[in-house]
Amino acid sequence: MKKLLKIILVILILLVIAVAALAIWQRDNLTALRDGMNMDPSAIQVELDSSREEFADTMDQYDVPQKEFTQEEIDQLVRGEITAEQLASSMLQNSGGTASSAGQTPDTQPSDQQPVSNPTDSLNEAIRQEIATMYVLRASYEGKLDAIVDAAREAYNNGQNKQSILLEKVRELTALEKECDQQVAEVTARLRELLTQAGQDTSIADQVEATYQAEKSMKKAYYVQKFQNG
C-alpha cells in the first residue's frame, strides 16, 4: 500500500511539474499574442532593434564582429550543412580582433622577445566564440522561422486547408523553439562558466539570455501582427 501511494505521489509531482512548464510556455506565447494584437508594427520594430542593440554592445565589448550573413549561409544553417559553431569560428577568423583586445589591455613586449602565452587570452577567445555562436544562433532561428512561414504561405497558395497548415506549422514552430531554447541554454551555461574562470562578471551571460528571450517574444508578436493584417 505504501509503495502504491509513493508511486501515485511521484506521478502527481511529475504532473505538477509538467503543468507548470506548460503554463510558463503558454504564458510566453500569450504575452506575444497580446503584444502582436495591441502593438503597432513600428513599436514592435523598436523593441526588436533595442534587443539587437543591447546584444551588439556585448559583441563590441569582446571585439566580436557583426556580420551580414549571405542567403547561402542562412540556407546552409537551415539545412544543417554548417553548424552555428563553425560559422562563428569563421566569423572570428576573418576578423582582426584578438583575445588580447577583448576587454583586455595587453602588456607591452620588447620587440626582440616572443609574447608570453597568457591563459586569460585563451579564456577570452573561448568567451568570444560563445558570443559569436549566440549571434549565429539568432540568425539561424530567424532563418528557420522565415522558412516555416514561407512554406506555410506556399501551402496556402497551393490550396491546402488553412486549419491543417496551422496545425502542422504550430508543431514545427514548437519544435524549433524548443531546439533553439536548448541551444541558447547550452551557450549561456558555457559562457557563465568561462566568465567565472576568467574572474569576470557573469551578468553578461544573463544579459545575452535576456535579449534572446525579448527578441524571440517580439518576433512572435511581429508574426501575429503580420497574420492579423493579412
Order of alpha helices (4+ residues) and beta strands (2+ residues): alpha-alpha-alpha-alpha-alpha-alpha-alpha
